[in-house]
Structure formats: C-alpha cells, structure tokens
Amino acid sequence: MYICICKAVNESAIRQAVDDGVQTYRDLSMRTGCGTQCGSCVKMTRQVLSQALEEAGIPEVSEKLRLVSCG
Ligand code: FES
C-alpha cells in the first residue's frame, strides 16, 4: 500500500529504509522523498515508521535530541 502517493513510497520501502539504518522521519524523508510534496502523508508515514522501528527493536530517536559529531 502506498503511504506517500506523490513520491510513490510504500510500506515496504519504509521498512527497507529502517533495515538500512533509518531511525528518524527526517532521515526517511531525505532518503525517500516522502512528505516533501503535498505533505498529506506525514502523519501516516510517521506511524508506519514508528511501527517499523518498534518491530525491528530499534528505539525511536527524538529529532530534537539527536547527537551530531563535531569534528
Ligand atoms: S502524499 Fe506524500 S508528499 Fe504528497
């Protein structure tokens, strides 16, 4: 089932992205383009991402608390 119609992103692509290391909505959006056009899919995409992370046993990372290496 397509989650983001504008960018043709389906549930499988989101689960694959999680398998490949995606942990945040921002990363998912940058990788797949989902949510970058009309934006109507953002809520559903976040839900599917959250579920995929939970099923993979990966704790959800807050976008605001994400650590960035400096140097
Ligand atoms: S449905 Fe995802 S950006 Fe439009």
Backbone and ligand atoms as CSV (ligand in chain L), in Angstrom:
chain,resi,resn,atom,element,x,y,z
A,1,MET,N,N,0.847,-1.194,0.000
A,1,MET,CA,C,0.000,0.000,0.000
A,1,MET,C,C,0.884,1.246,0.000
A,2,TYR,N,N,0.521,2.196,-0.869
A,2,TYR,CA,C,1.289,3.432,-0.911
A,2,TYR,C,C,0.969,4.296,0.309
A,3,ILE,N,N,2.014,4.769,0.937
A,3,ILE,CA,C,1.860,5.685,2.061
A,3,ILE,C,C,1.978,7.119,1.538
A,4,CYS,N,N,2.939,7.337,0.672
A,4,CYS,CA,C,3.120,8.649,0.038
A,4,CYS,C,C,2.868,8.479,-1.463
A,5,ILE,N,N,1.746,8.989,-1.891
A,5,ILE,CA,C,1.375,8.844,-3.298
A,5,ILE,C,C,2.248,9.738,-4.174
A,6,CYS,N,N,2.517,10.937,-3.719
A,6,CYS,CA,C,3.305,11.883,-4.522
A,6,CYS,C,C,4.674,11.323,-4.909
A,7,LYS,N,N,5.308,10.629,-3.974
A,7,LYS,CA,C,6.656,10.122,-4.207
A,7,LYS,C,C,6.684,8.606,-4.360
A,8,ALA,N,N,5.510,7.989,-4.447
A,8,ALA,CA,C,5.388,6.544,-4.654
A,8,ALA,C,C,6.181,5.740,-3.619
A,9,VAL,N,N,6.000,6.106,-2.367
A,9,VAL,CA,C,6.677,5.395,-1.274
A,9,VAL,C,C,5.660,4.486,-0.598
A,10,ASN,N,N,5.972,3.216,-0.582
A,10,ASN,CA,C,5.044,2.277,0.050
A,10,ASN,C,C,5.610,1.792,1.391
A,11,GLU,N,N,4.816,0.986,2.056
A,11,GLU,CA,C,5.192,0.488,3.377
A,11,GLU,C,C,6.490,-0.321,3.308
A,12,SER,N,N,6.647,-1.095,2.259
A,12,SER,CA,C,7.861,-1.906,2.111
A,12,SER,C,C,9.110,-1.033,2.029
A,13,ALA,N,N,8.996,0.087,1.328
A,13,ALA,CA,C,10.152,0.984,1.198
A,13,ALA,C,C,10.519,1.578,2.552
A,14,ILE,N,N,9.512,1.862,3.368
A,14,ILE,CA,C,9.785,2.408,4.699
A,14,ILE,C,C,10.455,1.351,5.562
A,15,ARG,N,N,9.959,0.128,5.503
A,15,ARG,CA,C,10.568,-0.962,6.291
A,15,ARG,C,C,11.999,-1.249,5.806
A,16,GLN,N,N,12.195,-1.172,4.508
A,16,GLN,CA,C,13.547,-1.379,3.967
A,16,GLN,C,C,14.487,-0.279,4.456
A,17,ALA,N,N,13.985,0.950,4.491
A,17,ALA,CA,C,14.807,2.068,4.970
A,17,ALA,C,C,15.208,1.849,6.426
A,18,VAL,N,N,14.283,1.355,7.230
A,18,VAL,CA,C,14.601,1.055,8.636
A,18,VAL,C,C,15.664,-0.042,8.693
A,19,ASP,N,N,15.520,-1.071,7.884
A,19,ASP,CA,C,16.532,-2.136,7.835
A,19,ASP,C,C,17.899,-1.581,7.440
A,20,ASP,N,N,17.894,-0.523,6.642
A,20,ASP,CA,C,19.148,0.080,6.171
A,20,ASP,C,C,19.690,1.142,7.134
A,21,GLY,N,N,19.003,1.350,8.262
A,21,GLY,CA,C,19.549,2.243,9.278
A,21,GLY,C,C,18.794,3.527,9.543
A,22,VAL,N,N,17.736,3.776,8.807
A,22,VAL,CA,C,16.949,4.987,9.048
A,22,VAL,C,C,16.268,4.895,10.412
A,23,GLN,N,N,16.385,5.966,11.202
A,23,GLN,CA,C,15.791,5.956,12.544
A,23,GLN,C,C,14.883,7.141,12.804
A,24,THR,N,N,14.869,8.108,11.903
A,24,THR,CA,C,14.041,9.300,12.130
A,24,THR,C,C,13.227,9.613,10.883
A,25,TYR,N,N,12.173,10.375,11.116
A,25,TYR,CA,C,11.341,10.803,9.986
A,25,TYR,C,C,12.164,11.639,9.015
A,26,ARG,N,N,13.006,12.493,9.544
A,26,ARG,CA,C,13.828,13.351,8.689
A,26,ARG,C,C,14.713,12.515,7.760
A,27,ASP,N,N,15.362,11.514,8.328
A,27,ASP,CA,C,16.215,10.641,7.507
A,27,ASP,C,C,15.382,9.921,6.442
A,28,LEU,N,N,14.215,9.454,6.855
A,28,LEU,CA,C,13.342,8.745,5.915
A,28,LEU,C,C,12.915,9.664,4.782
A,29,SER,N,N,12.563,10.876,5.143
A,29,SER,CA,C,12.128,11.845,4.145
A,29,SER,C,C,13.261,12.188,3.178
A,30,MET,N,N,14.469,12.357,3.701
A,30,MET,CA,C,15.613,12.669,2.845
A,30,MET,C,C,15.925,11.493,1.926
A,31,ARG,N,N,15.752,10.289,2.434
A,31,ARG,CA,C,16.089,9.109,1.651
A,31,ARG,C,C,15.052,8.796,0.572
A,32,THR,N,N,13.769,8.933,0.931
A,32,THR,CA,C,12.712,8.508,0.003
A,32,THR,C,C,11.976,9.673,-0.652
A,33,GLY,N,N,12.058,10.838,-0.049
A,33,GLY,CA,C,11.313,11.982,-0.564
A,33,GLY,C,C,9.899,12.065,-0.020
A,34,CYS,N,N,9.505,11.093,0.804
A,34,CYS,CA,C,8.130,11.093,1.310
A,34,CYS,C,C,7.858,12.353,2.129
A,35,GLY,N,N,6.679,12.888,1.934
A,35,GLY,CA,C,6.252,14.062,2.676
A,35,GLY,C,C,6.805,15.375,2.154
A,36,THR,N,N,7.532,15.350,1.065
A,36,THR,CA,C,8.186,16.562,0.584
A,36,THR,C,C,7.390,17.299,-0.488
A,37,GLN,N,N,6.240,16.769,-0.848
A,37,GLN,CA,C,5.461,17.460,-1.876
A,37,GLN,C,C,4.198,18.068,-1.277
A,38,CYS,N,N,3.113,17.315,-1.180
A,38,CYS,CA,C,1.871,17.896,-0.636
A,38,CYS,C,C,1.816,17.828,0.888
A,39,GLY,N,N,2.535,16.870,1.470
A,39,GLY,CA,C,2.599,16.760,2.932
A,39,GLY,C,C,1.444,16.023,3.581
A,40,SER,N,N,0.493,15.564,2.796
A,40,SER,CA,C,-0.683,14.919,3.394
A,40,SER,C,C,-0.366,13.537,3.974
A,41,CYS,N,N,0.799,13.007,3.683
A,41,CYS,CA,C,1.161,11.667,4.144
A,41,CYS,C,C,1.990,11.676,5.432
A,42,VAL,N,N,2.345,12.829,5.925
A,42,VAL,CA,C,3.300,12.911,7.035
A,42,VAL,C,C,2.838,12.121,8.259
A,43,LYS,N,N,1.591,12.293,8.658
A,43,LYS,CA,C,1.103,11.605,9.851
A,43,LYS,C,C,1.167,10.088,9.671
A,44,MET,N,N,0.690,9.602,8.536
A,44,MET,CA,C,0.697,8.160,8.277
A,44,MET,C,C,2.132,7.631,8.163
A,45,THR,N,N,2.990,8.401,7.522
A,45,THR,CA,C,4.386,7.984,7.386
A,45,THR,C,C,5.042,7.849,8.750
A,46,ARG,N,N,4.785,8.803,9.615
A,46,ARG,CA,C,5.353,8.724,10.972
A,46,ARG,C,C,4.843,7.495,11.711
A,47,GLN,N,N,3.578,7.179,11.525
A,47,GLN,CA,C,3.015,5.999,12.185
A,47,GLN,C,C,3.665,4.715,11.669
A,48,VAL,N,N,3.807,4.612,10.368
A,48,VAL,CA,C,4.416,3.411,9.783
A,48,VAL,C,C,5.881,3.304,10.189
A,49,LEU,N,N,6.585,4.433,10.191
A,49,LEU,CA,C,7.984,4.434,10.617
A,49,LEU,C,C,8.094,3.990,12.073
A,50,SER,N,N,7.247,4.526,12.917
A,50,SER,CA,C,7.268,4.179,14.334
A,50,SER,C,C,7.018,2.682,14.528
A,51,GLN,N,N,6.057,2.156,13.805
A,51,GLN,CA,C,5.743,0.736,13.898
A,51,GLN,C,C,6.907,-0.117,13.383
A,52,ALA,N,N,7.505,0.290,12.288
A,52,ALA,CA,C,8.634,-0.454,11.721
A,52,ALA,C,C,9.821,-0.457,12.677
A,53,LEU,N,N,10.078,0.679,13.314
A,53,LEU,CA,C,11.178,0.759,14.286
A,53,LEU,C,C,10.893,-0.148,15.477
A,54,GLU,N,N,9.663,-0.116,15.951
A,54,GLU,CA,C,9.286,-0.945,17.095
A,54,GLU,C,C,9.450,-2.428,16.761
A,55,GLU,N,N,8.987,-2.818,15.586
A,55,GLU,CA,C,9.096,-4.221,15.176
A,55,GLU,C,C,10.549,-4.654,15.000
A,56,ALA,N,N,11.403,-3.704,14.629
A,56,ALA,CA,C,12.823,-4.015,14.450
A,56,ALA,C,C,13.587,-3.943,15.771
A,57,GLY,N,N,12.895,-3.516,16.838
A,57,GLY,CA,C,13.546,-3.419,18.143
A,57,GLY,C,C,14.478,-2.237,18.252
A,58,ILE,N,N,14.226,-1.217,17.443
A,58,ILE,CA,C,15.073,-0.026,17.444
A,58,ILE,C,C,14.330,1.087,18.175
A,59,PRO,N,N,14.925,1.646,19.222
A,59,PRO,CA,C,14.254,2.738,19.925
A,59,PRO,C,C,14.144,3.963,19.034
A,60,GLU,N,N,13.006,4.635,19.129
A,60,GLU,CA,C,12.802,5.824,18.327
A,60,GLU,C,C,13.697,6.944,18.828
A,61,VAL,N,N,14.350,7.638,17.914
A,61,VAL,CA,C,15.245,8.730,18.263
A,61,VAL,C,C,14.508,10.043,18.072
A,62,SER,N,N,14.491,10.852,19.121
A,62,SER,CA,C,13.864,12.164,19.009
A,62,SER,C,C,14.685,13.030,18.072
A,63,GLU,N,N,14.022,13.704,17.152
A,63,GLU,CA,C,14.729,14.583,16.214
A,63,GLU,C,C,15.461,15.685,16.978
A,64,LYS,N,N,14.886,16.113,18.098
A,64,LYS,CA,C,15.470,17.224,18.846
A,64,LYS,C,C,16.669,16.792,19.683
A,65,LEU,N,N,16.719,15.513,20.050
A,65,LEU,CA,C,17.800,15.049,20.919
A,65,LEU,C,C,18.897,14.316,20.173
A,66,ARG,N,N,18.859,14.349,18.879
A,66,ARG,CA,C,19.824,13.625,18.075
A,66,ARG,C,C,21.205,14.243,18.233
A,67,LEU,N,N,22.188,13.412,18.510
A,67,LEU,CA,C,23.562,13.886,18.689
A,67,LEU,C,C,24.265,13.973,17.351
A,68,VAL,N,N,25.078,14.984,17.225
A,68,VAL,CA,C,25.827,15.185,15.991
A,68,VAL,C,C,27.298,15.312,16.355
A,69,SER,N,N,28.146,14.604,15.651
A,69,SER,CA,C,29.569,14.673,15.907
A,69,SER,C,C,30.130,15.980,15.333
A,70,CYS,N,N,30.970,16.631,16.110
A,70,CYS,CA,C,31.569,17.892,15.662
A,70,CYS,C,C,33.080,17.731,15.572
A,71,GLY,N,N,33.544,17.287,14.504
A,71,GLY,CA,C,34.974,17.236,14.356
A,71,GLY,C,C,35.388,15.899,14.002
L,1,FES,S1,S,1.365,12.094,-0.415
L,1,FES,FE1,FE,3.356,12.315,0.414
L,1,FES,S2,S,4.001,14.284,-0.195
L,1,FES,FE2,FE,2.041,14.038,-1.075
